[in-house]
Amino acid sequence: ISSGMLPTWSALDVVSASSGGAVSPVSELVCEEEHALKAAPLEAGGLAFSDLMLVPPGGAVEPPEPGVDVTVGNGALGAALEVMGRAPDLQLAAVRLEIARSEQGPALLSLPLPLHDSGPGRQLGTGTLTLDELAPGDYWARAVVLLDGRAVGQAARPFRRG
């Protein structure tokens, strides 16, 4: 997975193989899971933006190494979101990471994701938020996209605090 945008919907197959530590041929695969991955950019307020990528502890935030089903024990959750647009909209864009108990619930924690150039007409927002004050359970991470200080869209993903 890269931080570049793909113009279509896709599926991500995650495959786990076990054969005494060696990679097995396809005919010997032990487990296969399929998770939906939104690869088309979301659009709002003259901006397009990627899905929110959550990075489990130990993963690189830049370039993002997102997890599929993210569980955080002790430590921090990394996040990344790419915003695309034209001047002046792109220069007026900002992203805020929020943590809530539900997708639309009130924010329990919040952190600005600083944006920096990631290519022509693109900016990548990345950051890491410490979750030590959260009780174990299910949560949602939301990236709120702002244009000139006004919320114009969001991307959200669930995660578990173990």
Rosetta blueprint (number, residue, H / E / L):
1 I L
2 S L
3 S L
4 G L
5 M L
6 L L
7 P L
8 T L
9 W L
10 S E
11 A E
12 L E
13 D E
14 V E
15 V E
16 S E
17 A L
18 S L
19 S L
20 G L
21 G L
22 A L
23 V L
24 S L
25 P L
26 V H
27 S H
28 E H
29 L L
30 V L
31 C E
32 E E
33 E E
34 E E
35 H E
36 A E
37 L E
38 K L
39 A L
40 A L
41 P L
42 L E
43 E E
44 A E
45 G L
46 G L
47 L E
48 A E
49 F E
50 S L
51 D L
52 L L
53 M E
54 L E
55 V E
56 P L
57 P L
58 G L
59 G L
60 A L
61 V L
62 E L
63 P L
64 P L
65 E L
66 P L
67 G L
68 V L
69 D L
70 V L
71 T E
72 V E
73 G L
74 N L
75 G L
76 A E
77 L E
78 G E
79 A E
80 A E
81 L E
82 E E
83 V E
84 M E
85 G L
86 R L
87 A L
88 P L
89 D H
90 L H
91 Q H
92 L H
93 A E
94 A E
95 V E
96 R E
97 L E
98 E E
99 I E
100 A E
101 R L
102 S L
103 E L
104 Q L
105 G L
106 P L
107 A L
108 L L
109 L E
110 S E
111 L E
112 P E
113 L E
114 P L
115 L E
116 H E
117 D E
118 S E
119 G E
120 P L
121 G L
122 R E
123 Q E
124 L E
125 G E
126 T E
127 G E
128 T E
129 L E
130 T E
131 L L
132 D L
133 E L
134 L L
135 A L
136 P L
137 G E
138 D E
139 Y E
140 W E
141 A E
142 R E
143 A E
144 V E
145 V E
146 L E
147 L E
148 D L
149 G L
150 R E
151 A E
152 V E
153 G E
154 Q E
155 A E
156 A E
157 R E
158 P E
159 F E
160 R E
161 R E
162 G L
